[in-house]
Amino acid sequence: SDPGSDLIAVVLSDANGQTLGWGEVVNQNLGEGDNNDFISPGRLDGNPQSLASGQCPNESFNESGVYSMGCGGWITIKFSDSQGVPLDISQGSIIEVYEYG
C-alpha cells in the first residue's frame, strides 16, 4: 500500500453540520513514498464526492478514488459554494478530512 495519507474527501460544514463546500486542491508538495502514484487533484476538485456514511468510495484504490500525498506530503485546500464563490472558514466551522482505508 502507499505510505502517507490517501485522501478521498475534505468537507467544510457549519457549526450545525450543514455541508457548505467540498475541498479543492490549490497547492501541493508531494512527500516520499514507494508507490505515490495517485496524485491527480481530480479526486479533490471541489465537487461533491460519493461517500456513503463516511465509507471508502466504491472505486477501487486508484487515481479516481484517492489523492495520495506520500509521507510528509501536504496540500492546500480551498472551499467554494455550489456557484464557485469562495467560502471563509469561520469560528465554529467544521473541516472533515476523509482518508481511504
LUMLUMVO-272807 format. One record per residue: x, y, z of N, C-alpha, C, O, CB in turn; residue number from 0. Coordinates in Angstrom, 1 decimal. Glycine has a CB too. Example, Ala and Ser with C-alpha at 12.3 -4.5 7.8 and 13.67 -1.06 7.14 Angstrom:
[[13.2,-5.7,7.8],[12.3,-4.5,7.8],[13.2,-3.3,7.8],[14.2,-3.3,8.5],[11.3,-4.5,9.0],0] [[12.8,-2.2,7.1],[13.7,-1.1,7.1],[12.9,0.0,7.9],[13.4,1.1,8.0],[14.1,-0.6,5.7],1] 
***
This chain:
[[0.8,-1.2,0.0],[0.0,0.0,0.0],[0.9,1.2,0.0],[2.1,1.2,0.3],[-1.0,0.0,1.2],0] [[0.3,2.4,-0.4],[1.0,3.6,-0.4],[1.3,4.2,1.0],[0.4,4.1,1.8],[0.3,4.7,-1.3],1] [[2.5,4.7,1.2],[2.7,5.3,2.5],[2.1,6.7,2.5],[1.9,7.3,1.5],[4.2,5.4,2.8],2] [[1.8,7.2,3.7],[1.3,8.6,3.8],[-0.2,8.6,3.7],[-0.9,7.5,3.7],[1.8,9.5,2.7],3] [[-0.8,9.8,3.6],[-2.3,9.9,3.6],[-2.8,9.7,2.2],[-2.3,10.2,1.2],[-2.7,11.3,4.1],4] [[-3.9,9.0,2.1],[-4.7,8.8,0.9],[-6.0,9.4,1.1],[-6.9,8.7,1.6],[-4.7,7.2,0.5],5] [[-6.2,10.6,0.6],[-7.5,11.3,0.9],[-8.5,11.0,-0.1],[-8.3,10.8,-1.3],[-7.2,12.8,0.9],6] [[-9.8,10.9,0.4],[-10.9,10.7,-0.5],[-11.9,11.9,-0.5],[-12.7,12.1,-1.5],[-11.7,9.5,-0.2],7] [[-11.8,12.8,0.5],[-12.6,14.0,0.5],[-12.2,14.9,1.6],[-11.7,14.5,2.7],[-14.1,13.6,0.7],8] [[-12.5,16.2,1.5],[-12.3,17.2,2.5],[-13.6,18.1,2.4],[-13.9,18.6,1.4],[-11.0,18.1,2.3],9] [[-14.3,18.2,3.6],[-15.6,18.8,3.6],[-15.6,20.0,4.6],[-15.1,19.8,5.7],[-16.7,17.8,3.9],10] [[-16.2,21.1,4.2],[-16.4,22.2,5.1],[-17.9,22.3,5.5],[-18.7,22.3,4.6],[-15.9,23.6,4.5],11] [[-18.1,22.3,6.8],[-19.5,22.4,7.3],[-19.6,23.5,8.3],[-18.6,24.0,8.8],[-19.9,21.0,7.9],12] [[-20.9,24.0,8.5],[-21.1,25.0,9.5],[-21.2,24.3,10.9],[-21.1,23.1,11.0],[-22.4,25.8,9.2],13] [[-21.4,25.1,11.9],[-21.4,24.5,13.3],[-22.5,23.5,13.5],[-22.4,22.7,14.4],[-21.5,25.7,14.3],14] [[-23.5,23.6,12.7],[-24.6,22.6,12.8],[-24.4,21.4,12.0],[-25.3,20.5,11.9],[-25.9,23.3,12.4],15] [[-23.3,21.3,11.3],[-23.0,20.1,10.4],[-23.6,20.2,9.0],[-23.5,19.2,8.3],[-23.6,18.9,11.1],16] [[-24.1,21.3,8.6],[-24.6,21.5,7.3],[-23.4,21.7,6.3],[-22.6,22.6,6.5],[-25.6,22.7,7.2],17] [[-23.3,20.9,5.3],[-22.2,21.0,4.3],[-22.3,22.3,3.6],[-23.3,22.6,3.0],[-22.2,19.8,3.3],18] [[-21.2,23.0,3.6],[-21.1,24.3,2.9],[-20.3,24.1,1.6],[-20.7,24.8,0.6],[-20.4,25.3,3.8],19] [[-19.3,23.3,1.5],[-18.5,23.1,0.3],[-17.5,22.0,0.5],[-17.3,21.5,1.6],[-17.7,24.4,0.0],20] [[-17.0,21.5,-0.7],[-16.1,20.4,-0.8],[-14.7,21.0,-1.1],[-14.6,21.9,-1.9],[-16.5,19.4,-1.8],21] [[-13.7,20.4,-0.6],[-12.3,20.9,-0.8],[-11.8,20.7,-2.2],[-12.1,19.7,-2.9],[-11.4,20.2,0.1],22] [[-11.0,21.7,-2.6],[-10.3,21.6,-3.9],[-8.8,21.9,-3.7],[-8.5,22.9,-3.0],[-10.9,22.7,-4.9],23] [[-7.9,21.1,-4.2],[-6.5,21.3,-4.1],[-6.1,22.5,-4.9],[-6.4,22.7,-6.1],[-5.7,20.0,-4.6],24] [[-5.3,23.4,-4.2],[-4.8,24.6,-4.9],[-3.3,24.7,-4.9],[-2.7,25.4,-5.6],[-5.4,25.9,-4.3],25] [[-2.7,23.9,-4.0],[-1.2,23.8,-3.9],[-0.9,22.4,-3.3],[-1.6,21.9,-2.5],[-0.6,25.0,-3.1],26] [[0.3,21.9,-3.7],[0.7,20.6,-3.2],[2.2,20.5,-3.1],[2.9,21.1,-3.8],[0.1,19.5,-4.1],27] [[2.6,19.7,-2.2],[4.0,19.3,-2.0],[4.0,17.8,-1.7],[3.7,17.4,-0.6],[4.8,20.1,-0.9],28] [[4.4,17.0,-2.7],[4.3,15.6,-2.5],[5.5,15.1,-1.6],[6.6,15.6,-1.7],[4.4,14.9,-3.9],29] [[5.1,14.2,-0.8],[6.1,13.6,0.1],[6.8,12.4,-0.6],[6.7,12.3,-1.8],[5.5,13.1,1.4],30] [[7.4,11.6,0.2],[8.2,10.5,-0.4],[7.4,9.2,-0.1],[6.6,9.1,0.8],[9.6,10.4,0.3],31] [[7.6,8.3,-1.0],[6.9,7.0,-0.9],[7.2,6.1,-2.1],[7.5,6.6,-3.1],[5.4,7.2,-0.7],32] [[7.1,4.8,-1.9],[7.4,3.9,-2.9],[6.4,4.0,-4.1],[6.8,4.0,-5.3],[7.4,2.5,-2.4],33] [[5.1,4.0,-3.8],[4.1,3.9,-4.9],[3.2,5.1,-4.8],[2.0,5.0,-4.8],[3.3,2.6,-4.7],34] [[3.8,6.3,-4.8],[3.0,7.5,-4.7],[2.4,7.9,-6.1],[2.8,8.9,-6.6],[3.8,8.7,-4.1],35] [[1.6,7.0,-6.6],[1.1,7.2,-8.0],[-0.1,8.0,-8.2],[-0.4,8.5,-9.3],[0.9,5.8,-8.5],36] [[-0.9,8.2,-7.2],[-2.3,8.7,-7.4],[-2.3,10.2,-6.9],[-2.8,10.5,-5.8],[-3.3,7.9,-6.6],37] [[-1.7,11.1,-7.7],[-1.5,12.5,-7.3],[-2.4,13.4,-8.1],[-2.2,14.6,-7.9],[-0.1,12.9,-7.4],38] [[-3.3,12.9,-8.9],[-4.1,13.8,-9.7],[-5.1,14.5,-8.8],[-5.8,13.8,-7.9],[-4.9,13.0,-10.7],39] [[-5.2,15.8,-8.8],[-6.2,16.5,-8.0],[-7.6,16.3,-8.4],[-8.5,16.9,-7.9],[-5.9,18.0,-8.0],40] [[-7.8,15.4,-9.4],[-9.2,15.2,-9.8],[-10.1,14.7,-8.7],[-11.3,14.9,-8.8],[-9.2,14.2,-10.9],41] [[-9.6,14.0,-7.8],[-10.4,13.5,-6.6],[-10.8,14.6,-5.7],[-11.9,14.7,-5.3],[-9.6,12.4,-5.8],42] [[-9.9,15.6,-5.5],[-10.2,16.7,-4.7],[-10.4,18.0,-5.5],[-9.5,18.8,-5.6],[-9.1,16.9,-3.5],43] [[-11.5,18.0,-6.2],[-11.7,19.1,-7.2],[-12.8,20.1,-6.9],[-13.2,20.9,-7.7],[-12.0,18.5,-8.6],44] [[-13.3,20.0,-5.6],[-14.3,21.0,-5.2],[-15.7,20.5,-5.5],[-16.7,21.1,-5.1],[-14.1,22.3,-5.9],45] [[-15.8,19.3,-6.1],[-17.1,18.7,-6.4],[-17.5,17.7,-5.3],[-16.6,17.1,-4.8],[-17.2,18.1,-7.8],46] [[-18.8,17.5,-5.0],[-19.2,16.5,-4.1],[-18.7,15.2,-4.5],[-18.7,14.8,-5.6],[-20.7,16.5,-3.9],47] [[-18.3,14.4,-3.4],[-17.8,13.1,-3.7],[-18.8,12.1,-3.1],[-19.6,12.4,-2.2],[-16.4,12.9,-3.0],48] [[-18.7,10.9,-3.7],[-19.7,9.8,-3.3],[-19.2,9.1,-2.0],[-18.3,8.2,-2.0],[-19.9,8.8,-4.4],49] [[-19.7,9.6,-0.9],[-19.3,9.0,0.4],[-20.6,8.5,1.0],[-21.6,9.2,1.3],[-18.6,10.0,1.4],50] [[-20.7,7.2,1.3],[-21.8,6.6,2.0],[-21.5,6.5,3.4],[-20.8,5.5,3.8],[-22.2,5.2,1.3],51] [[-22.0,7.4,4.2],[-21.8,7.3,5.7],[-20.3,7.3,6.0],[-19.9,6.6,7.0],[-22.5,6.2,6.3],52] [[-19.5,8.0,5.3],[-18.1,8.1,5.6],[-17.3,6.9,5.2],[-16.1,6.7,5.6],[-17.9,8.3,7.0],53] [[-17.9,6.0,4.4],[-17.2,4.8,4.0],[-16.2,5.1,2.8],[-16.3,6.1,2.2],[-18.2,3.7,3.6],54] [[-15.4,4.1,2.5],[-14.5,4.3,1.3],[-15.3,4.3,0.1],[-16.4,3.8,0.0],[-13.5,3.1,1.3],55] [[-14.8,5.0,-0.9],[-15.6,5.1,-2.2],[-15.7,3.8,-2.9],[-15.0,2.9,-2.6],[-14.9,6.1,-3.1],56] [[-16.7,3.7,-3.7],[-17.0,2.4,-4.4],[-15.8,2.1,-5.4],[-15.6,0.9,-5.6],[-18.3,2.5,-5.2],57] [[-15.1,3.1,-5.9],[-14.0,2.8,-6.8],[-12.9,2.1,-6.0],[-12.8,2.2,-4.8],[-13.4,4.1,-7.4],58] [[-12.1,1.3,-6.7],[-11.0,0.6,-6.1],[-9.9,1.7,-5.8],[-10.1,2.9,-6.1],[-10.5,-0.5,-7.0],59] [[-8.9,1.2,-5.1],[-7.8,2.1,-4.7],[-7.0,2.5,-6.0],[-6.1,1.8,-6.5],[-6.8,1.4,-3.7],60] [[-7.4,3.6,-6.6],[-6.8,4.1,-7.9],[-6.9,5.6,-7.9],[-7.3,6.2,-7.0],[-7.5,3.4,-9.1],61] [[-6.4,6.2,-9.0],[-6.3,7.6,-9.2],[-7.7,8.3,-9.0],[-7.7,9.4,-8.5],[-5.7,8.0,-10.5],62] [[-8.7,7.7,-9.5],[-10.0,8.3,-9.4],[-10.6,8.2,-8.0],[-11.6,8.8,-7.7],[-11.0,7.8,-10.4],63] [[-10.0,7.3,-7.2],[-10.6,7.0,-5.8],[-9.9,7.7,-4.7],[-10.5,8.0,-3.7],[-10.5,5.6,-5.6],64] [[-8.6,8.0,-4.9],[-7.9,8.6,-3.8],[-6.9,9.7,-4.3],[-6.6,9.8,-5.5],[-7.1,7.6,-3.0],65] [[-6.5,10.6,-3.3],[-5.4,11.5,-3.6],[-4.3,11.2,-2.6],[-4.4,11.5,-1.4],[-5.9,13.0,-3.4],66] [[-3.2,10.6,-3.1],[-2.1,10.2,-2.3],[-1.0,11.3,-2.2],[-0.6,11.8,-3.3],[-1.5,8.9,-2.8],67] [[-0.6,11.6,-1.0],[0.4,12.6,-0.8],[1.8,12.1,-0.5],[2.8,12.8,-0.7],[0.0,13.5,0.3],68] [[1.9,10.8,-0.1],[3.2,10.3,0.3],[3.5,10.7,1.7],[2.9,11.7,2.2],[4.3,10.7,-0.7],69] [[4.5,10.1,2.3],[4.9,10.5,3.7],[5.5,11.9,3.7],[6.4,12.2,2.9],[6.0,9.5,4.2],70] [[5.0,12.8,4.5],[5.4,14.1,4.6],[4.8,15.1,3.6],[5.2,16.3,3.6],[6.9,14.2,4.5],71] [[4.0,14.6,2.8],[3.3,15.5,1.8],[2.3,16.4,2.4],[1.7,16.1,3.5],[2.7,14.6,0.6],72] [[2.0,17.5,1.7],[0.9,18.3,2.2],[0.2,19.0,1.0],[0.7,19.0,-0.1],[1.5,19.4,3.1],73] [[-1.0,19.4,1.2],[-1.8,20.1,0.2],[-2.5,21.4,0.9],[-2.7,21.4,2.1],[-2.9,19.2,-0.4],74] [[-2.7,22.3,0.1],[-3.6,23.5,0.5],[-4.9,23.3,-0.2],[-5.0,23.0,-1.4],[-2.9,24.9,0.1],75] [[-6.0,23.5,0.6],[-7.3,23.3,0.1],[-8.1,24.6,0.2],[-7.9,25.4,1.1],[-8.1,22.2,1.0],76] [[-8.9,24.8,-0.8],[-9.9,25.9,-0.7],[-11.3,25.4,-0.8],[-11.5,24.3,-1.3],[-9.6,27.0,-1.9],77] [[-12.2,26.1,-0.3],[-13.6,25.7,-0.4],[-14.4,26.8,-1.1],[-14.2,28.0,-0.9],[-14.2,25.5,1.1],78] [[-15.4,26.3,-1.9],[-16.3,27.2,-2.7],[-17.7,26.7,-2.6],[-17.9,25.5,-2.4],[-15.8,27.4,-4.2],79] [[-18.7,27.6,-2.7],[-20.0,27.1,-2.7],[-20.4,26.5,-4.1],[-19.5,26.5,-4.9],[-21.0,28.2,-2.3],80] [[-21.6,26.1,-4.2],[-22.0,25.5,-5.5],[-22.0,26.4,-6.7],[-22.0,26.0,-7.8],[-23.4,24.9,-5.4],81] [[-21.9,27.7,-6.5],[-21.8,28.7,-7.5],[-20.3,29.1,-7.8],[-20.0,30.0,-8.6],[-22.6,29.9,-7.3],82] [[-19.4,28.5,-7.0],[-18.0,28.8,-7.2],[-17.5,30.0,-6.4],[-16.3,30.4,-6.5],[-17.7,29.1,-8.6],83] [[-18.3,30.5,-5.5],[-17.9,31.7,-4.6],[-17.1,31.1,-3.5],[-17.5,30.2,-2.8],[-19.2,32.4,-4.1],84] [[-15.9,31.7,-3.3],[-15.0,31.2,-2.2],[-15.7,31.3,-0.8],[-16.4,32.3,-0.5],[-13.7,32.0,-2.1],85] [[-15.5,30.3,0.0],[-16.1,30.3,1.4],[-15.0,30.6,2.4],[-13.9,30.1,2.3],[-16.8,28.9,1.7],86] [[-15.4,31.3,3.4],[-14.5,31.6,4.5],[-14.6,30.6,5.6],[-15.7,30.0,5.8],[-14.8,33.0,5.1],87] [[-13.5,30.2,6.2],[-13.6,29.4,7.4],[-13.7,30.3,8.6],[-12.8,31.1,8.9],[-12.3,28.4,7.5],88] [[-14.8,30.1,9.4],[-15.0,31.0,10.5],[-15.1,30.2,11.8],[-15.1,28.9,11.8],[-16.3,31.8,10.3],89] [[-15.1,30.9,12.9],[-15.2,30.2,14.2],[-16.4,29.3,14.2],[-17.5,29.8,13.8],[-15.2,31.2,15.3],90] [[-16.3,28.1,14.6],[-17.4,27.1,14.6],[-17.5,26.3,13.4],[-18.2,25.3,13.4],[-18.7,27.9,14.8],91] [[-16.7,26.6,12.3],[-16.7,25.8,11.1],[-16.1,24.5,11.4],[-15.2,24.3,12.3],[-15.9,26.5,10.0],92] [[-16.5,23.5,10.7],[-16.0,22.1,10.9],[-15.4,21.7,9.6],[-16.0,21.8,8.5],[-17.2,21.1,11.3],93] [[-14.1,21.2,9.6],[-13.5,20.6,8.4],[-13.3,19.2,8.7],[-12.6,18.8,9.7],[-12.1,21.4,8.1],94] [[-13.9,18.3,7.8],[-13.7,16.9,8.0],[-12.8,16.4,6.8],[-13.1,16.7,5.7],[-15.1,16.2,7.9],95] [[-11.8,15.6,7.2],[-10.9,15.0,6.2],[-11.1,13.5,6.2],[-11.0,12.9,7.3],[-9.4,15.4,6.6],96] [[-11.5,13.0,5.1],[-11.7,11.5,4.9],[-10.5,10.9,4.2],[-10.1,11.3,3.2],[-13.0,11.3,4.2],97] [[-10.1,9.8,4.9],[-8.9,9.1,4.3],[-9.4,7.7,3.9],[-10.3,7.1,4.5],[-7.8,9.0,5.3],98] [[-8.8,7.2,2.8],[-9.1,5.8,2.3],[-8.5,4.8,3.3],[-7.3,4.9,3.7],[-8.5,5.6,0.9],99] [[-9.2,3.8,3.6],[-8.7,2.7,4.4],[-8.9,2.8,5.9],[-8.5,1.9,6.6],[-7.3,2.6,4.2],100] 
***
